[in-house]
Amino acid sequence: MENRGLDPVPDDQRTGRVRTLFPTWVTANMTVLLLTVGAGLTVFDGLNFWQVLVVAVTAPVVSFGMVGLVSIAGKQGGAPGMALSRAVFGQRGNLCPGALLWVARWGWETVNAVTGSYALLAVLDLMFDIRRTHTLTLVTLTAFVAASFLVSGLGIRALRVSSRVSVLLFGAASLLVLAHLIGSTPWRTVLDRPPGPSAMMIAGIGTLAAGGISWVPSAPDFARYLPHSASGRAMVGAAVGGALVTVLPMVMMGAVMAVSSPHLAVTKDPVAFIGDLLPRWISVPYLLTAVAGMALINAMSMYSAGFTAQTLGFAVPRAWAVGVNAAISLLIGGTLMLVATNFIGTFLSFLTLLGVTFSAWIGVFGVDLLRGRTYDSAALMDTSPGSGYWYAGGFSRQAMGAWAAALVTGLLFTDVEWFSGPLTASWIGRHGLGWAATILVAAGVYAALPRAADGTGGEPARF
């Protein structure tokens, strides 16, 4: 079990290797919801095979390129992302983006828990003809969340080992699906589809990239055990490569499946629908490995959320902080599975909001990192007015101003089930690029302002 919380990893314990990041970021994308997103690109956006291919390559390169860049802060400071964020926003100021990102993780973990539970229910139906009931639904949800909590509670080593094993299993199961699709797909029909509007390609990239962006603040959490000598270029490559080998084939498989089964894009239970599309000898192992993959996605998210809870003042060990998110996932997930009628619509709306929420933090933190930020271990852990990261009353006014301006800007362009911003009819709003506008505003405003002077006296970092 990993006992370290927010405290930075000492240099003599930095024994990690960059190659461990590759299976980590492969695992972060092992969700069958990518099949549904791929189907939506074909059914709703009207994109053909080649346009979906462009979307499936561009989105992970953009989003996980940012994941890789921000992970460099982990090797520089040796602390979790939201602890390093104190150096940017101030000890008190960091509570604002921290609280918002923590709440956003509730939704991300809930969506994954619900999807994983659907997969378990689908396997029980396929293998044993056990039909879904309210009681069984809650039991599978509890089992899924408990498994996620166990791995995340154990810590980084358990996550690394589990990721390596799950990548191999999920990769083998995905090859079975690919082989089946190659032999059963009416390829002439697939390849002869006319192209859709270019605007829909841009919107598709925006939607798909929003999911990857949610991992950016967590990137340092998984890189903090790397030595200072670790290659930043290799870290970016591991993040982008890990995302591509998962996102690309799964989105393309969803798009191909949707040509003959368009209801994949709108089904309330996407996992059971996928089980019906494939032969049982393929669907059962595929869904079982998908359950493991989604449990690990949740474990990774809970792992980071535990650190975020600690930065917000929860004075409990890391594993107990993780348990708070597990309980919330059970509560919200049970409600969603028993009450929600439009799971996919809710998921896409959540992705949109998630992108804006995380992007405001990314723009500010990214510019601060590129300015050559160094991290003082003592100042990071000192939350008193004597901290080197106290700034003005505990706030970095420059960072907080840029973050708030960007967040408001992003919401102006956002159109989801629950509300519509006044600028959604603009080019940015129509193309689902509110998250991109958010990053640009946050980065531009923060870069234009003078850097707040801290009390650490550190020298700029070298990358």
N, C-alpha and C positions, 0 to 999 in steps of 0.2 A: 504493500500500500504506500502511495505517495503521501507524505505528511506535510510537505511544503505548501504554504498558502501563497499569499501575495509577496512574501519576501523574495528578493532577487536571488538567483542561483549563483553561488560563489564560483569563481573562475576554475577552481580545482575540481569542481563537480560538473563542468561543462563537457560531458563525454559523448554527447549526441552526434549523429551523422546526418548530413543533408539527405542521404538516400532514404532515411526513414520518413521524410516528408511526402515522398511520392505516394506510397500506399495510404497515407493519412488523407490526402486530397482526393484520391480515387474513392475512398470510403465516403467522404463528405458528399459525394454525388450519387451514391447507390440507392436511388429511390425510383420506384416504378412510376411515380408521377411524371417523370421525364417522358415516358411513353405517351401519357395523356397530353402533355404540352406539345409533343411532336404531332399528335393527331389533330390538335387544335390548329396548328399552323397550316395543315392541309384543309381541314373542314371549314373553319371560320375565316381564316385569312386568305384562303384560295391559293396558297403557294404550291408550286410544283416541286418535284424531287430535288432539282438542282438549287432552287432557292432555299429550300429547307436545309440543304447541305451548307450553304453559305451562313445561314443563321446559326446552325449547330456548331460551326467552327468559330465564328466571330464572337459570339456571346461568351463562351468560356475563356477565350484568349483575353478579352477585355476585362472581365470580372476577376478572373484568377490571376491575371497579370498584376492587378492591384493587391490581391491577396499575397502574392509573392513579394511585392515591394514592401508592404507593411510588415511582413514577417521578419524583415531585416531588423526592425526595431526590437524584436525579441532577442536576437543575438547581441544587439548593442547593449540593451538594458538588463537582460536576463530575468525579466518579470512579465507577468501577464499583461495583455493589451490594455485593460482598463486601469491597471495600476500605473503603467507608463503614461496613460492619458492624464494623470495628475500633473505631470510636468508641463503639459500643454495648457490645460484649462484652469489649473490651480486646485488646491486641495478641496475647496468648497465648490468651485465651479464644475469640477468633474462629476459632482453628484447629479447635475442636470442631464447631460447626455447619458450618464451611466444608468440612471433610473429609466430613461426612455428605451435604451437598448435592452435593459433587463426585461421590461414589459414586452418588447418586441420578441424576445426569445421565448416567452410563454407561448405566443402564437405559433412560432416555428416548431417548437417541440410538440405542441398539441397536434399540428397538422401531420407531423411524422408519426406520432403515436397512433393517431386515427388510421392513417394509411397502413401502418404495420399491423394493427388489429384487424383491419379488413383482410389483409393477406393471410393472417392466421385463420380467420373464419372461412376464407376461400379454400384453404388447404383442408380444413376439417370437413368441409362440404364435399370436396373432390375425393378425398381418401376414405371417409367414413360415412358420408351422406348425413352428416349432422347439420341440421338446419339452425339458422341464427335465431336466438331469442334475446330479449333484453338482458337476462341474467348472463348468458354466455358472452354477449357483447362486452359487458363490464368485466367479466373474468379475463377475457383475452386482452383487454386494454390494461388491466392491472398487471398481468403477466409481462406484457411488453414493456411497460414503464418500469417494472421492477428489474427486468434484465438490463435496461438502459442505466438505471441507477446503480446497479451492482458494478458494471464496468467503469462508469464515470467516477464512482466513489473510490474505486481502487487506484485510479490515477493514470498517469501518462504511460507507464510500462504496459499496463493491461490494455490500454487503447492501442498501443503500437502492435502488440502481439495479435490482438483481435483483428486489427486492420489487415495485417499481412495474410492471415488465414482467410478472412472473408473475401478479400480481393481475388484470391485464387479460386475459391468456390464460386463466387459470383461470375467471374470471368468464364469459367467452364460452363456454367449454366447458360450464360448469354450466348456462348458459341453454339449451343444446341438450338437456341431460338433463331439465331442467324441462319444456321443450316436449314432449319425448317422453312424459314421465310424465303430463302433463295430458291428452294424447290417448289414452293406452293404459291408464290406471288405471281399474279398476272403482270409481268414486267412491262409488256407493251402498253397496257393501260396506265401503269404507273409513270412510265417515261414519256408517254404522249400527252400528259396533262398540260394544258396551256399555262404559261406563267401568270402569276398573280401580280397585283400592283406592287411596285417597289416600296411604296409607303408601308405596306403590310410587312415587308421584310424588315424594315427599320423598327416597326412596332414589335415584331417577333424577337428581334435582338434585344430590345429594351426589356421585354417581359422575362426572357430567359436569363439575361444578365443580372436581373434584380435578385434572383435566388443566390447566385454566386457572390454578389456583393455582401450578403448578410454574413459571410465568413470572414470578411476583411478585419473587423475588430478582434476576432479570435486568433488571427494568424500568429501574433507573437506568443500566444499561449503554448503553441506546439513547436516553437522554434527557440524557446528560452534556454534549452539545455545544449544548444549548439555553441561551440567555441567562437571567440571573436574572429578567428581565422577562416571561418566557413565562408564559402563563396556566395556573395549576394546574387550573382547571375545564376548559379546552380539552384539557389532557393526559388527564384522566380520560375526557372525551368521546371522544377519539380511540381510547383503549384499548377502551372499551365498544363503540363503534360498529364498530371494526374486527373485534371478535370476533362481534358480532351478525350482520353481513352474511355471515359465513362459517358459523358454527355453526348458526344458525337454519335456513337452507335445506338444509344437508347432513343434519342430524339428521332433518328432516321428510322429505327424500327417502328416507332409510333406512327410516323408519317406514312410508312408503307402499309401498316395494318389498317389505317384509317381509309385507305382507298376502297377496300372491300367491306370494311366495318366502320362506317362513319360515326356510329353511336359511341365509339370509344371516347370521343371528344366531349361527350355530354353526360355520360353515365354517372349516377350518384356514387356507385361503388366501382371505381376503376379497376381495382385489383381482381374482383370476381369476374368482371368482364374479360379481362386479359386471360384468366384461367379458362374461360369458355372458348376463347379464340384458338388456344393451343391444344395439341394432344395431351392427354393426362400424363404420359411418361416424360413430357417436357415441362408442362405447367407446374407439376408438383415440386420437382427439385428447383425450378426457377423461383417459385413463390417462397419456398423455404429459405433459399439464399437471399431473396429480397427482404424477408423478415429480418434476417441477421444484419443485412446492410442497413436497413432503416433503424434498427435498434442501435447500431453503432453511430449513425448520424445523430440520433437523440443523445447518445452518451457523450459525443463530442460537444454538442450544444450545451448539455447540462454541465459538463466539465468547465466550459468557459463561463456559464451563467453563475456557477458557484463563486468564481473569482469576482464577478461583477457584484454579486450580493455582498461579498466581503468589503469591496470598495465603498459600498453604500452604508457601511456601518454595522452589518450583521457580525457581531463578535462571536462567531462560532467556527469550529474547524471546517476545513474545505468540504469534507464529505457531508457534513450536516447542512452546509449551505446548498450543496447539490440537491439534498432531500427536499428543500423548499420548492424548487422547480419541479421535482417529481410529483409532489402533491398537487401543484397547480395544474400540471399536465393531466392528471387523473380527473380532476374536477371539470376543467374546461373540455377535455376530450370526451368524457362521458356525456356531457350535455350536447356536444356537436354530433356524436354518433346516434344519439337517441332522438334528437330534435331537428337538426339541420336538414333541409330539403334540397339544397343546392350546394353540394360539397365543392364541386369544381369552381363554380362562380365565387364562392367564399375563398378558395385557395388562391385564385388569380388576383382577387382584390387584395388579399393579404400580401401577396408578393409585391404588388405595386406600392403599398404603404411601407413595406419592409425596405424596399429599395430607397425610398426617400428618407426614411428614418436613419438608416445606416450611412447614407451618402453625406449627410450634413457633417457627421463626425469624420468621415474619411477625408473630405476636402481639407479640413483644418489640420488633422493629424498628419496627413500626407505632406502638406507644405512644410509643417514644422519639422518633419523628419528630413526632408530634402534641404532644409536650411542648415543641416548639420547638428541636429540636437544630440546632446549627450545626456545620460541619465545618472543622477546621483542616488545611490542606493539608500543612504540615510535620509535624504530629503523625500524620497518616494514614500517611505514608511512613516515619516513624521507628519502627523496631521494637525499639529499645534501651530499657533501663529509664528513660531520660530522656524518653521520649515522653509527650506530654500525655494519651495514651490508654493509659497503663500500668496505672493504678488500683492494685490490691493484687496485687503479684507478676505483673502482666500480665493479671489477670482482673478483670472487673466481676462481683462476687459476686451482685449483684442480678439482672443479666441472665442469668448462667449458671444460677442457681437457678430462675428462672422458665422458662427454656428446657428444662432437664432435667425439671422437674415436668410441663410440658406434653407433652413427648415421651412420657414414661411413661404419662400419662393417655390420650393418643391411642391408644397400643398396647393398652391395656386394652380399648378398644372395637372393636378391629380384628379382622376375620375374613377371612382370605385362604386360598389353597391351602396355604400353608406353615405357618401357625399360627393359633390362635384365642385371642383374649384372654378373660379371665374375665368381662368385662362385655358380651360381644357379644349376649347375650340381652336386654339392656336396650333401652329405646326408642331411645336414641342409637345403639347398636350395630346394631339391626335395620334402621335407616334409613340406614346408611352415613354417619353424621355424626361419625365419630371425628375427622375433620379440623376440624370446627367446634368440637367440644369442646376440641381442642388449641389453637386460636386463642384461645378465650375464657379458658382457664386461663393461657396464656402472657401474654395482655394483662392479665388481672385480677391475677395475682400480681405482675407487673412494675409495674403502676400503683400497687399498694398499698405497694410498697417505696419508700424514699427514693432519689432519683436519686443515683448515684455521682458524686462530684465529680471532674472531670478537671482537667488542668493547663493548659488552653488559655485560660481566661478569656473564652470567647466569649459573645456576647449571643444570646438566643433569636431564631430565624428568624421571619420574617413570610411568611405564605402568601397 
